Amino acid sequence: MANRTNQLVVPQARTAMEQLKYEVAQELGIQLPADGYYGNMTTRDMGSIGGFITRRLIQIAEQQLAGRF
């Protein structure tokens, strides 16, 4: 069975991912809790944030790949 963890491959990327999460939440008009506890957030809101982060990361990767060739 595969060991599935949410550890970043590049630990230094954690701050960039946190910043991206806050940027996306702001764009969507979703207020993130100041205390960092996400237990009161709706699944719909958190899923929206995660989906937009994924789209943004794919867009960044596509742009980087387009610039290489």
mmCIF file as Biopython writes it, N, C-alpha, C and O atoms, coordinates in Angstrom:
data_model
#
loop_
_atom_site.group_PDB
_atom_site.id
_atom_site.type_symbol
_atom_site.label_atom_id
_atom_site.label_alt_id
_atom_site.label_comp_id
_atom_site.label_asym_id
_atom_site.label_entity_id
_atom_site.label_seq_id
_atom_site.pdbx_PDB_ins_code
_atom_site.Cartn_x
_atom_site.Cartn_y
_atom_site.Cartn_z
_atom_site.occupancy
_atom_site.B_iso_or_equiv
_atom_site.auth_seq_id
_atom_site.auth_asym_id
_atom_site.pdbx_PDB_model_num
ATOM 1   N N  . MET A ? 1  ? 0.843   -1.170 0.000   1.0 0.0 1  A 1 
ATOM 2   C CA . MET A ? 1  ? 0.000   0.000  0.000   1.0 0.0 1  A 1 
ATOM 3   C C  . MET A ? 1  ? 0.892   1.238  0.000   1.0 0.0 1  A 1 
ATOM 4   O O  . MET A ? 1  ? 1.905   1.278  0.698   1.0 0.0 1  A 1 
ATOM 5   N N  . ALA A ? 2  ? 0.521   2.228  -0.768  1.0 0.0 2  A 1 
ATOM 6   C CA . ALA A ? 2  ? 1.318   3.444  -0.892  1.0 0.0 2  A 1 
ATOM 7   C C  . ALA A ? 2  ? 1.197   4.297  0.371   1.0 0.0 2  A 1 
ATOM 8   O O  . ALA A ? 2  ? 0.141   4.369  0.999   1.0 0.0 2  A 1 
ATOM 9   N N  . ASN A ? 3  ? 2.295   4.930  0.716   1.0 0.0 3  A 1 
ATOM 10  C CA . ASN A ? 3  ? 2.301   5.857  1.836   1.0 0.0 3  A 1 
ATOM 11  C C  . ASN A ? 3  ? 1.822   7.207  1.313   1.0 0.0 3  A 1 
ATOM 12  O O  . ASN A ? 3  ? 2.549   7.878  0.579   1.0 0.0 3  A 1 
ATOM 13  N N  . ARG A ? 4  ? 0.625   7.607  1.675   1.0 0.0 4  A 1 
ATOM 14  C CA . ARG A ? 4  ? 0.057   8.851  1.169   1.0 0.0 4  A 1 
ATOM 15  C C  . ARG A ? 4  ? 0.086   9.912  2.263   1.0 0.0 4  A 1 
ATOM 16  O O  . ARG A ? 4  ? -0.615  9.819  3.271   1.0 0.0 4  A 1 
ATOM 17  N N  . THR A ? 5  ? 0.900   10.899 2.035   1.0 0.0 5  A 1 
ATOM 18  C CA . THR A ? 5  ? 0.972   12.027 2.954   1.0 0.0 5  A 1 
ATOM 19  C C  . THR A ? 5  ? 0.872   13.303 2.153   1.0 0.0 5  A 1 
ATOM 20  O O  . THR A ? 5  ? 1.058   13.302 0.936   1.0 0.0 5  A 1 
ATOM 21  N N  . ASN A ? 6  ? 0.584   14.375 2.827   1.0 0.0 6  A 1 
ATOM 22  C CA . ASN A ? 6  ? 0.487   15.664 2.167   1.0 0.0 6  A 1 
ATOM 23  C C  . ASN A ? 6  ? 1.750   16.482 2.391   1.0 0.0 6  A 1 
ATOM 24  O O  . ASN A ? 6  ? 1.686   17.703 2.541   1.0 0.0 6  A 1 
ATOM 25  N N  . GLN A ? 7  ? 2.878   15.824 2.414   1.0 0.0 7  A 1 
ATOM 26  C CA . GLN A ? 7  ? 4.131   16.529 2.596   1.0 0.0 7  A 1 
ATOM 27  C C  . GLN A ? 7  ? 4.581   17.107 1.264   1.0 0.0 7  A 1 
ATOM 28  O O  . GLN A ? 7  ? 4.484   16.460 0.221   1.0 0.0 7  A 1 
ATOM 29  N N  . LEU A ? 8  ? 5.074   18.335 1.321   1.0 0.0 8  A 1 
ATOM 30  C CA . LEU A ? 8  ? 5.564   18.983 0.120   1.0 0.0 8  A 1 
ATOM 31  C C  . LEU A ? 8  ? 6.905   18.393 -0.281  1.0 0.0 8  A 1 
ATOM 32  O O  . LEU A ? 8  ? 7.730   18.073 0.575   1.0 0.0 8  A 1 
ATOM 33  N N  . VAL A ? 9  ? 7.120   18.251 -1.573  1.0 0.0 9  A 1 
ATOM 34  C CA . VAL A ? 9  ? 8.398   17.754 -2.072  1.0 0.0 9  A 1 
ATOM 35  C C  . VAL A ? 9  ? 9.493   18.779 -1.774  1.0 0.0 9  A 1 
ATOM 36  O O  . VAL A ? 9  ? 10.619  18.423 -1.428  1.0 0.0 9  A 1 
ATOM 37  N N  . VAL A ? 10 ? 9.142   20.049 -1.916  1.0 0.0 10 A 1 
ATOM 38  C CA . VAL A ? 10 ? 10.068  21.142 -1.609  1.0 0.0 10 A 1 
ATOM 39  C C  . VAL A ? 10 ? 9.505   21.872 -0.383  1.0 0.0 10 A 1 
ATOM 40  O O  . VAL A ? 10 ? 8.597   22.691 -0.526  1.0 0.0 10 A 1 
ATOM 41  N N  . PRO A ? 11 ? 10.024  21.592 0.811   1.0 0.0 11 A 1 
ATOM 42  C CA . PRO A ? 11 ? 9.461   22.181 2.027   1.0 0.0 11 A 1 
ATOM 43  C C  . PRO A ? 11 ? 9.419   23.715 2.013   1.0 0.0 11 A 1 
ATOM 44  O O  . PRO A ? 11 ? 8.548   24.314 2.645   1.0 0.0 11 A 1 
ATOM 45  N N  . GLN A ? 12 ? 10.346  24.347 1.303   1.0 0.0 12 A 1 
ATOM 46  C CA . GLN A ? 12 ? 10.367  25.803 1.238   1.0 0.0 12 A 1 
ATOM 47  C C  . GLN A ? 12 ? 9.170   26.365 0.477   1.0 0.0 12 A 1 
ATOM 48  O O  . GLN A ? 12 ? 8.917   27.568 0.537   1.0 0.0 12 A 1 
ATOM 49  N N  . ALA A ? 13 ? 8.445   25.534 -0.224  1.0 0.0 13 A 1 
ATOM 50  C CA . ALA A ? 13 ? 7.287   25.980 -1.001  1.0 0.0 13 A 1 
ATOM 51  C C  . ALA A ? 13 ? 6.062   26.204 -0.113  1.0 0.0 13 A 1 
ATOM 52  O O  . ALA A ? 13 ? 5.047   26.717 -0.583  1.0 0.0 13 A 1 
ATOM 53  N N  . ARG A ? 14 ? 6.144   25.835 1.133   1.0 0.0 14 A 1 
ATOM 54  C CA . ARG A ? 14 ? 4.995   25.960 2.032   1.0 0.0 14 A 1 
ATOM 55  C C  . ARG A ? 14 ? 4.478   27.396 2.107   1.0 0.0 14 A 1 
ATOM 56  O O  . ARG A ? 14 ? 3.269   27.617 2.045   1.0 0.0 14 A 1 
ATOM 57  N N  . THR A ? 15 ? 5.368   28.367 2.238   1.0 0.0 15 A 1 
ATOM 58  C CA . THR A ? 15 ? 4.924   29.758 2.332   1.0 0.0 15 A 1 
ATOM 59  C C  . THR A ? 15 ? 4.280   30.221 1.032   1.0 0.0 15 A 1 
ATOM 60  O O  . THR A ? 15 ? 3.307   30.974 1.060   1.0 0.0 15 A 1 
ATOM 61  N N  . ALA A ? 16 ? 4.806   29.783 -0.099  1.0 0.0 16 A 1 
ATOM 62  C CA . ALA A ? 16 ? 4.212   30.147 -1.383  1.0 0.0 16 A 1 
ATOM 63  C C  . ALA A ? 16 ? 2.821   29.534 -1.516  1.0 0.0 16 A 1 
ATOM 64  O O  . ALA A ? 16 ? 1.912   30.179 -2.038  1.0 0.0 16 A 1 
ATOM 65  N N  . MET A ? 17 ? 2.644   28.306 -1.054  1.0 0.0 17 A 1 
ATOM 66  C CA . MET A ? 17 ? 1.336   27.661 -1.124  1.0 0.0 17 A 1 
ATOM 67  C C  . MET A ? 17 ? 0.341   28.348 -0.195  1.0 0.0 17 A 1 
ATOM 68  O O  . MET A ? 17 ? -0.829  28.505 -0.545  1.0 0.0 17 A 1 
ATOM 69  N N  . GLU A ? 18 ? 0.793   28.755 0.977   1.0 0.0 18 A 1 
ATOM 70  C CA . GLU A ? 18 ? -0.079  29.486 1.905   1.0 0.0 18 A 1 
ATOM 71  C C  . GLU A ? 18 ? -0.512  30.812 1.294   1.0 0.0 18 A 1 
ATOM 72  O O  . GLU A ? 18 ? -1.680  31.192 1.388   1.0 0.0 18 A 1 
ATOM 73  N N  . GLN A ? 19 ? 0.424   31.514 0.671   1.0 0.0 19 A 1 
ATOM 74  C CA . GLN A ? 19 ? 0.109   32.793 0.040   1.0 0.0 19 A 1 
ATOM 75  C C  . GLN A ? 19 ? -0.896  32.592 -1.090  1.0 0.0 19 A 1 
ATOM 76  O O  . GLN A ? 19 ? -1.834  33.375 -1.238  1.0 0.0 19 A 1 
ATOM 77  N N  . LEU A ? 20 ? -0.701  31.551 -1.879  1.0 0.0 20 A 1 
ATOM 78  C CA . LEU A ? 20 ? -1.617  31.250 -2.973  1.0 0.0 20 A 1 
ATOM 79  C C  . LEU A ? 20 ? -3.014  30.948 -2.438  1.0 0.0 20 A 1 
ATOM 80  O O  . LEU A ? 20 ? -4.009  31.365 -3.031  1.0 0.0 20 A 1 
ATOM 81  N N  . LYS A ? 21 ? -3.093  30.227 -1.323  1.0 0.0 21 A 1 
ATOM 82  C CA . LYS A ? 21 ? -4.385  29.908 -0.714  1.0 0.0 21 A 1 
ATOM 83  C C  . LYS A ? 21 ? -5.125  31.183 -0.319  1.0 0.0 21 A 1 
ATOM 84  O O  . LYS A ? 21 ? -6.324  31.307 -0.565  1.0 0.0 21 A 1 
ATOM 85  N N  . TYR A ? 22 ? -4.418  32.122 0.289   1.0 0.0 22 A 1 
ATOM 86  C CA . TYR A ? 22 ? -5.054  33.373 0.704   1.0 0.0 22 A 1 
ATOM 87  C C  . TYR A ? 22 ? -5.453  34.230 -0.502  1.0 0.0 22 A 1 
ATOM 88  O O  . TYR A ? 22 ? -6.503  34.873 -0.485  1.0 0.0 22 A 1 
ATOM 89  N N  . GLU A ? 23 ? -4.622  34.240 -1.543  1.0 0.0 23 A 1 
ATOM 90  C CA . GLU A ? 23 ? -4.955  34.999 -2.748  1.0 0.0 23 A 1 
ATOM 91  C C  . GLU A ? 23 ? -6.220  34.450 -3.404  1.0 0.0 23 A 1 
ATOM 92  O O  . GLU A ? 23 ? -7.113  35.209 -3.779  1.0 0.0 23 A 1 
ATOM 93  N N  . VAL A ? 24 ? -6.288  33.130 -3.539  1.0 0.0 24 A 1 
ATOM 94  C CA . VAL A ? 24 ? -7.446  32.500 -4.176  1.0 0.0 24 A 1 
ATOM 95  C C  . VAL A ? 24 ? -8.703  32.731 -3.344  1.0 0.0 24 A 1 
ATOM 96  O O  . VAL A ? 24 ? -9.761  33.037 -3.893  1.0 0.0 24 A 1 
ATOM 97  N N  . ALA A ? 25 ? -8.597  32.587 -2.035  1.0 0.0 25 A 1 
ATOM 98  C CA . ALA A ? 25 ? -9.755  32.803 -1.165  1.0 0.0 25 A 1 
ATOM 99  C C  . ALA A ? 25 ? -10.260 34.232 -1.299  1.0 0.0 25 A 1 
ATOM 100 O O  . ALA A ? 25 ? -11.468 34.464 -1.332  1.0 0.0 25 A 1 
ATOM 101 N N  . GLN A ? 26 ? -9.349  35.180 -1.375  1.0 0.0 26 A 1 
ATOM 102 C CA . GLN A ? 26 ? -9.748  36.581 -1.526  1.0 0.0 26 A 1 
ATOM 103 C C  . GLN A ? 26 ? -10.445 36.802 -2.862  1.0 0.0 26 A 1 
ATOM 104 O O  . GLN A ? 26 ? -11.453 37.506 -2.923  1.0 0.0 26 A 1 
ATOM 105 N N  . GLU A ? 27 ? -9.918  36.205 -3.936  1.0 0.0 27 A 1 
ATOM 106 C CA . GLU A ? 27 ? -10.533 36.329 -5.251  1.0 0.0 27 A 1 
ATOM 107 C C  . GLU A ? 27 ? -11.951 35.752 -5.264  1.0 0.0 27 A 1 
ATOM 108 O O  . GLU A ? 27 ? -12.834 36.270 -5.948  1.0 0.0 27 A 1 
ATOM 109 N N  . LEU A ? 28 ? -12.158 34.681 -4.504  1.0 0.0 28 A 1 
ATOM 110 C CA . LEU A ? 28 ? -13.463 34.030 -4.457  1.0 0.0 28 A 1 
ATOM 111 C C  . LEU A ? 28 ? -14.399 34.671 -3.438  1.0 0.0 28 A 1 
ATOM 112 O O  . LEU A ? 28 ? -15.577 34.319 -3.365  1.0 0.0 28 A 1 
ATOM 113 N N  . GLY A ? 29 ? -13.878 35.609 -2.653  1.0 0.0 29 A 1 
ATOM 114 C CA . GLY A ? 29 ? -14.696 36.252 -1.636  1.0 0.0 29 A 1 
ATOM 115 C C  . GLY A ? 29 ? -14.949 35.381 -0.426  1.0 0.0 29 A 1 
ATOM 116 O O  . GLY A ? 29 ? -15.965 35.535 0.252   1.0 0.0 29 A 1 
ATOM 117 N N  . ILE A ? 30 ? -14.031 34.464 -0.146  1.0 0.0 30 A 1 
ATOM 118 C CA . ILE A ? 30 ? -14.151 33.556 0.995   1.0 0.0 30 A 1 
ATOM 119 C C  . ILE A ? 30 ? -13.234 34.050 2.107   1.0 0.0 30 A 1 
ATOM 120 O O  . ILE A ? 30 ? -12.041 34.259 1.891   1.0 0.0 30 A 1 
ATOM 121 N N  . GLN A ? 31 ? -13.791 34.232 3.280   1.0 0.0 31 A 1 
ATOM 122 C CA . GLN A ? 31 ? -13.024 34.703 4.434   1.0 0.0 31 A 1 
ATOM 123 C C  . GLN A ? 31 ? -12.386 33.515 5.141   1.0 0.0 31 A 1 
ATOM 124 O O  . GLN A ? 31 ? -13.094 32.639 5.638   1.0 0.0 31 A 1 
ATOM 125 N N  . LEU A ? 32 ? -11.064 33.474 5.190   1.0 0.0 32 A 1 
ATOM 126 C CA . LEU A ? 32 ? -10.368 32.417 5.913   1.0 0.0 32 A 1 
ATOM 127 C C  . LEU A ? 32 ? -10.232 32.821 7.374   1.0 0.0 32 A 1 
ATOM 128 O O  . LEU A ? 32 ? -10.050 34.001 7.676   1.0 0.0 32 A 1 
ATOM 129 N N  . PRO A ? 33 ? -10.319 31.851 8.287   1.0 0.0 33 A 1 
ATOM 130 C CA . PRO A ? 33 ? -10.236 32.178 9.717   1.0 0.0 33 A 1 
ATOM 131 C C  . PRO A ? 33 ? -8.844  32.671 10.105  1.0 0.0 33 A 1 
ATOM 132 O O  . PRO A ? 33 ? -7.835  32.119 9.667   1.0 0.0 33 A 1 
ATOM 133 N N  . ALA A ? 34 ? -8.803  33.708 10.923  1.0 0.0 34 A 1 
ATOM 134 C CA . ALA A ? 34 ? -7.531  34.286 11.357  1.0 0.0 34 A 1 
ATOM 135 C C  . ALA A ? 34 ? -6.752  33.344 12.263  1.0 0.0 34 A 1 
ATOM 136 O O  . ALA A ? 34 ? -5.522  33.391 12.298  1.0 0.0 34 A 1 
ATOM 137 N N  . ASP A ? 35 ? -7.466  32.479 13.003  1.0 0.0 35 A 1 
ATOM 138 C CA . ASP A ? 35 ? -6.784  31.587 13.939  1.0 0.0 35 A 1 
ATOM 139 C C  . ASP A ? 35 ? -6.233  30.326 13.281  1.0 0.0 35 A 1 
ATOM 140 O O  . ASP A ? 35 ? -5.572  29.526 13.943  1.0 0.0 35 A 1 
ATOM 141 N N  . GLY A ? 36 ? -6.495  30.138 11.982  1.0 0.0 36 A 1 
ATOM 142 C CA . GLY A ? 36 ? -5.954  28.982 11.269  1.0 0.0 36 A 1 
ATOM 143 C C  . GLY A ? 36 ? -6.761  27.706 11.439  1.0 0.0 36 A 1 
ATOM 144 O O  . GLY A ? 36 ? -6.373  26.663 10.912  1.0 0.0 36 A 1 
ATOM 145 N N  . TYR A ? 37 ? -7.867  27.760 12.156  1.0 0.0 37 A 1 
ATOM 146 C CA . TYR A ? 37 ? -8.714  26.581 12.348  1.0 0.0 37 A 1 
ATOM 147 C C  . TYR A ? 37 ? -9.772  26.551 11.252  1.0 0.0 37 A 1 
ATOM 148 O O  . TYR A ? 37 ? -10.629 27.432 11.183  1.0 0.0 37 A 1 
ATOM 149 N N  . TYR A ? 38 ? -9.709  25.536 10.401  1.0 0.0 38 A 1 
ATOM 150 C CA . TYR A ? 38 ? -10.597 25.449 9.251   1.0 0.0 38 A 1 
ATOM 151 C C  . TYR A ? 38 ? -11.799 24.536 9.485   1.0 0.0 38 A 1 
ATOM 152 O O  . TYR A ? 38 ? -12.554 24.251 8.555   1.0 0.0 38 A 1 
ATOM 153 N N  . GLY A ? 39 ? -11.978 24.077 10.726  1.0 0.0 39 A 1 
ATOM 154 C CA . GLY A ? 39 ? -13.058 23.155 11.039  1.0 0.0 39 A 1 
ATOM 155 C C  . GLY A ? 39 ? -14.449 23.724 10.847  1.0 0.0 39 A 1 
ATOM 156 O O  . GLY A ? 39 ? -15.405 22.973 10.659  1.0 0.0 39 A 1 
ATOM 157 N N  . ASN A ? 40 ? -14.574 25.038 10.892  1.0 0.0 40 A 1 
ATOM 158 C CA . ASN A ? 40 ? -15.881 25.661 10.706  1.0 0.0 40 A 1 
ATOM 159 C C  . ASN A ? 40 ? -16.138 26.096 9.264   1.0 0.0 40 A 1 
ATOM 160 O O  . ASN A ? 40 ? -17.189 26.664 8.967   1.0 0.0 40 A 1 
ATOM 161 N N  . MET A ? 41 ? -15.192 25.835 8.376   1.0 0.0 41 A 1 
ATOM 162 C CA . MET A ? 41 ? -15.354 26.194 6.965   1.0 0.0 41 A 1 
ATOM 163 C C  . MET A ? 41 ? -16.216 25.139 6.271   1.0 0.0 41 A 1 
ATOM 164 O O  . MET A ? 41 ? -16.175 23.962 6.629   1.0 0.0 41 A 1 
ATOM 165 N N  . THR A ? 42 ? -16.985 25.562 5.290   1.0 0.0 42 A 1 
ATOM 166 C CA . THR A ? 42 ? -17.801 24.596 4.561   1.0 0.0 42 A 1 
ATOM 167 C C  . THR A ? 42 ? -16.940 23.810 3.581   1.0 0.0 42 A 1 
ATOM 168 O O  . THR A ? 42 ? -15.921 24.296 3.089   1.0 0.0 42 A 1 
ATOM 169 N N  . THR A ? 43 ? -17.369 22.605 3.315   1.0 0.0 43 A 1 
ATOM 170 C CA . THR A ? 43 ? -16.668 21.764 2.353   1.0 0.0 43 A 1 
ATOM 171 C C  . THR A ? 43 ? -16.689 22.412 0.980   1.0 0.0 43 A 1 
ATOM 172 O O  . THR A ? 43 ? -15.707 22.334 0.242   1.0 0.0 43 A 1 
ATOM 173 N N  . ARG A ? 44 ? -17.784 23.042 0.638   1.0 0.0 44 A 1 
ATOM 174 C CA . ARG A ? 44 ? -17.912 23.708 -0.659  1.0 0.0 44 A 1 
ATOM 175 C C  . ARG A ? 44 ? -16.868 24.812 -0.806  1.0 0.0 44 A 1 
ATOM 176 O O  . ARG A ? 44 ? -16.217 24.908 -1.846  1.0 0.0 44 A 1 
ATOM 177 N N  . ASP A ? 45 ? -16.700 25.645 0.221   1.0 0.0 45 A 1 
ATOM 178 C CA . ASP A ? 45 ? -15.723 26.727 0.153   1.0 0.0 45 A 1 
ATOM 179 C C  . ASP A ? 45 ? -14.298 26.190 0.056   1.0 0.0 45 A 1 
ATOM 180 O O  . ASP A ? 45 ? -13.512 26.654 -0.770  1.0 0.0 45 A 1 
ATOM 181 N N  . MET A ? 46 ? -13.973 25.232 0.883   1.0 0.0 46 A 1 
ATOM 182 C CA . MET A ? 46 ? -12.619 24.682 0.867   1.0 0.0 46 A 1 
ATOM 183 C C  . MET A ? 46 ? -12.336 23.961 -0.453  1.0 0.0 46 A 1 
ATOM 184 O O  . MET A ? 46 ? -11.221 24.021 -0.971  1.0 0.0 46 A 1 
ATOM 185 N N  . GLY A ? 47 ? -13.345 23.283 -0.992  1.0 0.0 47 A 1 
ATOM 186 C CA . GLY A ? 47 ? -13.188 22.626 -2.288  1.0 0.0 47 A 1 
ATOM 187 C C  . GLY A ? 47 ? -12.986 23.630 -3.404  1.0 0.0 47 A 1 
ATOM 188 O O  . GLY A ? 47 ? -12.207 23.393 -4.327  1.0 0.0 47 A 1 
ATOM 189 N N  . SER A ? 48 ? -13.687 24.751 -3.322  1.0 0.0 48 A 1 
ATOM 190 C CA . SER A ? 48 ? -13.518 25.811 -4.323  1.0 0.0 48 A 1 
ATOM 191 C C  . SER A ? 48 ? -12.099 26.361 -4.290  1.0 0.0 48 A 1 
ATOM 192 O O  . SER A ? 48 ? -11.473 26.567 -5.330  1.0 0.0 48 A 1 
ATOM 193 N N  . ILE A ? 49 ? -11.606 26.594 -3.090  1.0 0.0 49 A 1 
ATOM 194 C CA . ILE A ? 49 ? -10.238 27.106 -2.951  1.0 0.0 49 A 1 
ATOM 195 C C  . ILE A ? 49 ? -9.247  26.093 -3.521  1.0 0.0 49 A 1 
ATOM 196 O O  . ILE A ? 49 ? -8.365  26.458 -4.297  1.0 0.0 49 A 1 
ATOM 197 N N  . GLY A ? 50 ? -9.386  24.834 -3.142  1.0 0.0 50 A 1 
ATOM 198 C CA . GLY A ? 50 ? -8.484  23.793 -3.640  1.0 0.0 50 A 1 
ATOM 199 C C  . GLY A ? 50 ? -8.544  23.638 -5.142  1.0 0.0 50 A 1 
ATOM 200 O O  . GLY A ? 50 ? -7.514  23.452 -5.790  1.0 0.0 50 A 1 
ATOM 201 N N  . GLY A ? 51 ? -9.743  23.713 -5.705  1.0 0.0 51 A 1 
ATOM 202 C CA . GLY A ? 51 ? -9.897  23.592 -7.150  1.0 0.0 51 A 1 
ATOM 203 C C  . GLY A ? 51 ? -9.231  24.731 -7.895  1.0 0.0 51 A 1 
ATOM 204 O O  . GLY A ? 51 ? -8.572  24.513 -8.912  1.0 0.0 51 A 1 
ATOM 205 N N  . PHE A ? 52 ? -9.400  25.956 -7.391  1.0 0.0 52 A 1 
ATOM 206 C CA . PHE A ? 52 ? -8.783  27.106 -8.046  1.0 0.0 52 A 1 
ATOM 207 C C  . PHE A ? 52 ? -7.266  27.090 -7.894  1.0 0.0 52 A 1 
ATOM 208 O O  . PHE A ? 52 ? -6.546  27.510 -8.800  1.0 0.0 52 A 1 
ATOM 209 N N  . ILE A ? 53 ? -6.778  26.605 -6.750  1.0 0.0 53 A 1 
ATOM 210 C CA . ILE A ? 53 ? -5.328  26.478 -6.575  1.0 0.0 53 A 1 
ATOM 211 C C  . ILE A ? 53 ? -4.782  25.499 -7.603  1.0 0.0 53 A 1 
ATOM 212 O O  . ILE A ? 53 ? -3.756  25.762 -8.229  1.0 0.0 53 A 1 
ATOM 213 N N  . THR A ? 54 ? -5.460  24.379 -7.780  1.0 0.0 54 A 1 
ATOM 214 C CA . THR A ? 54 ? -5.021  23.381 -8.757  1.0 0.0 54 A 1 
ATOM 215 C C  . THR A ? 54 ? -5.008  23.972 -10.153 1.0 0.0 54 A 1 
ATOM 216 O O  . THR A ? 54 ? -4.043  23.788 -10.896 1.0 0.0 54 A 1 
ATOM 217 N N  . ARG A ? 55 ? -6.070  24.680 -10.519 1.0 0.0 55 A 1 
ATOM 218 C CA . ARG A ? 55 ? -6.111  25.316 -11.842 1.0 0.0 55 A 1 
ATOM 219 C C  . ARG A ? 55 ? -4.964  26.301 -12.018 1.0 0.0 55 A 1 
ATOM 220 O O  . ARG A ? 55 ? -4.324  26.339 -13.069 1.0 0.0 55 A 1 
ATOM 221 N N  . ARG A ? 56 ? -4.709  27.096 -10.988 1.0 0.0 56 A 1 
ATOM 222 C CA . ARG A ? 56 ? -3.639  28.095 -11.061 1.0 0.0 56 A 1 
ATOM 223 C C  . ARG A ? 56 ? -2.285  27.413 -11.220 1.0 0.0 56 A 1 
ATOM 224 O O  . ARG A ? 56 ? -1.465  27.857 -12.023 1.0 0.0 56 A 1 
ATOM 225 N N  . LEU A ? 57 ? -2.037  26.337 -10.463 1.0 0.0 57 A 1 
ATOM 226 C CA . LEU A ? 57 ? -0.763  25.627 -10.565 1.0 0.0 57 A 1 
ATOM 227 C C  . LEU A ? 57 ? -0.576  25.002 -11.942 1.0 0.0 57 A 1 
ATOM 228 O O  . LEU A ? 57 ? 0.528   25.009 -12.487 1.0 0.0 57 A 1 
ATOM 229 N N  . ILE A ? 58 ? -1.645  24.468 -12.497 1.0 0.0 58 A 1 
ATOM 230 C CA . ILE A ? 58 ? -1.570  23.902 -13.850 1.0 0.0 58 A 1 
ATOM 231 C C  . ILE A ? 58 ? -1.279  25.001 -14.861 1.0 0.0 58 A 1 
ATOM 232 O O  . ILE A ? 58 ? -0.469  24.811 -15.769 1.0 0.0 58 A 1 
ATOM 233 N N  . GLN A ? 59 ? -1.930  26.140 -14.713 1.0 0.0 59 A 1 
ATOM 234 C CA . GLN A ? 59 ? -1.704  27.270 -15.617 1.0 0.0 59 A 1 
ATOM 235 C C  . GLN A ? 59 ? -0.237  27.730 -15.547 1.0 0.0 59 A 1 
ATOM 236 O O  . GLN A ? 59 ? 0.382   27.987 -16.579 1.0 0.0 59 A 1 
ATOM 237 N N  . ILE A ? 60 ? 0.305   27.831 -14.349 1.0 0.0 60 A 1 
ATOM 238 C CA . ILE A ? 60 ? 1.708   28.230 -14.178 1.0 0.0 60 A 1 
ATOM 239 C C  . ILE A ? 60 ? 2.632   27.217 -14.847 1.0 0.0 60 A 1 
ATOM 240 O O  . ILE A ? 60 ? 3.572   27.601 -15.543 1.0 0.0 60 A 1 
ATOM 241 N N  . ALA A ? 61 ? 2.372   25.929 -14.644 1.0 0.0 61 A 1 
ATOM 242 C CA . ALA A ? 61 ? 3.201   24.883 -15.241 1.0 0.0 61 A 1 
ATOM 243 C C  . ALA A ? 61 ? 3.126   24.921 -16.762 1.0 0.0 61 A 1 
ATOM 244 O O  . ALA A ? 61 ? 4.142   24.759 -17.439 1.0 0.0 61 A 1 
ATOM 245 N N  . GLU A ? 62 ? 1.926   25.135 -17.304 1.0 0.0 62 A 1 
ATOM 246 C CA . GLU A ? 62 ? 1.776   25.217 -18.759 1.0 0.0 62 A 1 
ATOM 247 C C  . GLU A ? 62 ? 2.552   26.401 -19.325 1.0 0.0 62 A 1 
ATOM 248 O O  . GLU A ? 62 ? 3.181   26.288 -20.377 1.0 0.0 62 A 1 
ATOM 249 N N  . GLN A ? 63 ? 2.509   27.531 -18.633 1.0 0.0 63 A 1 
ATOM 250 C CA . GLN A ? 63 ? 3.247   28.704 -19.093 1.0 0.0 63 A 1 
ATOM 251 C C  . GLN A ? 63 ? 4.752   28.460 -19.060 1.0 0.0 63 A 1 
ATOM 252 O O  . GLN A ? 63 ? 5.475   28.878 -19.964 1.0 0.0 63 A 1 
ATOM 253 N N  . GLN A ? 64 ? 5.216   27.784 -18.019 1.0 0.0 64 A 1 
ATOM 254 C CA . GLN A ? 64 ? 6.634   27.487 -17.925 1.0 0.0 64 A 1 
ATOM 255 C C  . GLN A ? 64 ? 7.064   26.519 -19.011 1.0 0.0 64 A 1 
ATOM 256 O O  . GLN A ? 64 ? 8.138   26.676 -19.592 1.0 0.0 64 A 1 
ATOM 257 N N  . LEU A ? 65 ? 6.241   25.525 -19.291 1.0 0.0 65 A 1 
ATOM 258 C CA . LEU A ? 65 ? 6.569   24.559 -20.345 1.0 0.0 65 A 1 
ATOM 259 C C  . LEU A ? 65 ? 6.530   25.219 -21.714 1.0 0.0 65 A 1 
ATOM 260 O O  . LEU A ? 65 ? 7.357   24.904 -22.570 1.0 0.0 65 A 1 
ATOM 261 N N  . ALA A ? 66 ? 5.601   26.115 -21.935 1.0 0.0 66 A 1 
ATOM 262 C CA . ALA A ? 66 ? 5.509   26.807 -23.226 1.0 0.0 66 A 1 
ATOM 263 C C  . ALA A ? 66 ? 6.738   27.673 -23.457 1.0 0.0 66 A 1 
ATOM 264 O O  . ALA A ? 66 ? 7.168   27.846 -24.597 1.0 0.0 66 A 1 
ATOM 265 N N  . GLY A ? 67 ? 7.301   28.211 -22.403 1.0 0.0 67 A 1 
ATOM 266 C CA . GLY A ? 67 ? 8.491   29.052 -22.539 1.0 0.0 67 A 1 
ATOM 267 C C  . GLY A ? 67 ? 9.760   28.275 -22.792 1.0 0.0 67 A 1 
ATOM 268 O O  . GLY A ? 67 ? 10.751  28.845 -23.249 1.0 0.0 67 A 1 
ATOM 269 N N  . ARG A ? 68 ? 9.754   27.002 -22.511 1.0 0.0 68 A 1 
ATOM 270 C CA . ARG A ? 68 ? 10.969  26.174 -22.684 1.0 0.0 68 A 1 
ATOM 271 C C  . ARG A ? 68 ? 11.155  25.675 -24.112 1.0 0.0 68 A 1 
ATOM 272 O O  . ARG A ? 68 ? 12.276  25.388 -24.532 1.0 0.0 68 A 1 
ATOM 273 N N  . PHE A ? 69 ? 10.069  25.573 -24.848 1.0 0.0 69 A 1 
ATOM 274 C CA . PHE A ? 69 ? 10.178  24.952 -26.168 1.0 0.0 69 A 1 
ATOM 275 C C  . PHE A ? 69 ? 10.095  25.954 -27.271 1.0 0.0 69 A 1 
ATOM 276 O O  . PHE A ? 69 ? 10.170  25.588 -28.444 1.0 0.0 69 A 1 
#
